Amino acid sequence: MKSDFFDAESFPEIIFKSVIIERSNGDDYKITGNLTIKNTTKLVIIPVLINDTTLNASFTLNRKDYRVGGNSWIMSNKVKIEVRLVLH
């Protein structure tokens, strides 16, 4: 993989550390935390829906904030991230 993308050899981990978890309404929460990709850390707010068996999150990042993808004119700067965890 090209080093201007994730460069997993040099940066093998993407790390999210929560700072605040707040209930918005019912099963809706906001998780605020620090997201680190390629040694760049940004504070992000992730809306999360938690029920008895799943945790679902969907949010958008600017890939250029994390130096992912270089200066592509084909690739969008906005990347949608979706997470689904099945809870047992």
TITORDREN-89763 format. One record per residue: residue in three letters; x, y, z of N, C-alpha, C in turn. Coordinates in steps of 0.05 Angstrom, whole numbers, plus 5000, padded with zeros to 4 digits. Each point is the difference from the previous one (the first is absolute). Layout:
ALAXYZXYZXYZ...
This chain:
MET501749765000498350245000501850255000LYS499250204986501650244998500150145028SER502350125005500350135026498250255004ASP499050114978498250245003497249925008PHE499449745000497449915011500449955029PHE499549765010500249955029502949935008ASP501749914982502749925007500149835025ALA498649774998499649825023502749895011GLU502049994983502649915010501250195020SER499850264994501150205018498050085022PHE497449984995497950075019498049775003PRO500749795015498449765000497350035016GLU499650225014497650035016498550264995ILE497449985001498250235001498849995028ILE500350215016499250005028497850215005PHE498049915015497950185009499949985030LYS500350235014499850015029497750185008SER498049895012497750175008500750185023VAL498850245000500450205020497350035016ILE497850024985497450045012497949824986ILE498349875015497849864989497550125012GLU498250104982497650145009497549874988ARG497949975015497549914989498650244988SER499249974975498650224986497049975005ASN498949764994497149965002499549704998GLY498849885019499449714999502549834996ASP500249874977502249824994502250154984ASP499750264996501950164985502150125018TYR502549974992502250115016501950164982LYS501750175012502250134987502549925014ILE501949894984502649945012502050194989THR501250165017502150194992502749885008GLY501850014981502649895006502150084980ASN502549905005502250064983500549774980LEU500050064974500449804980502850064988THR501749795001502750034989500449814976ILE500750134978500749854975502650124990LYS502049834995502650094990501250225017ASN500049965026501150185020498750284999THR497650024989498550255001497649955017THR499650175021497849965019498150244997LYS497449944998497950204998497749925019LEU498850195013497649955016497649964982VAL498649795004497649944983497649945019ILE497650064990497549935013498649794983ILE499549775012498749784985497349955012PRO497950034983497349935009499749695000VAL498949895022499849715003497249935009LEU499049784988497549885008500649735013ILE499249975026500649755014497349885009ASN499649754993497749865010500949745014ASP498349825004500749755015502249844987THR500150004974501849814986502050134981THR499750264994501950134981500750285008LEU502350084990500950285001500550094972ASN498650214991500350104972500950295001ALA502050064983501050274998500550074971SER499550254993500550094973500950295002PHE502350064987501050285001501850044976THR500750254995501650084977502650135009LEU502149934987502750125005501050134975ASN501750205003501550114977502749844999ARG500449844980502449834998502550165000LYS499950254990502450174998500950095028ASP498150015019500850075028502049805011TYR499949754990501749785009502149924979ARG500450164980502049964979499649734986VAL497549934994499349754986499350064972GLY501249874981499250014972501450224983GLY501950145011501450204985498350214988ASN500850104976498550224987498349904977SER498649785004498349894979497750194992TRP499750044975497750174991497649824994ILE500449745000497849814996498649935026MET501649965021499049915026498850245015SER497649955012498750205016501650055025ASN500050245010501450065025498449905024LYS497349984997498349905022499749704998VAL500549875022499849715002497949935021LYS498149834993497949925019501049745013ILE499950005027500849775016497549895013GLU499649744997497849865012501049775017VAL499049985025500949805019497549865010ARG500149735000497949845013501349795017LEU499450005025501049805019497749845010VAL500349744999497949825012500949945028LEU498250065019500749965029498949735009HIS501649865014499249735011500150015030
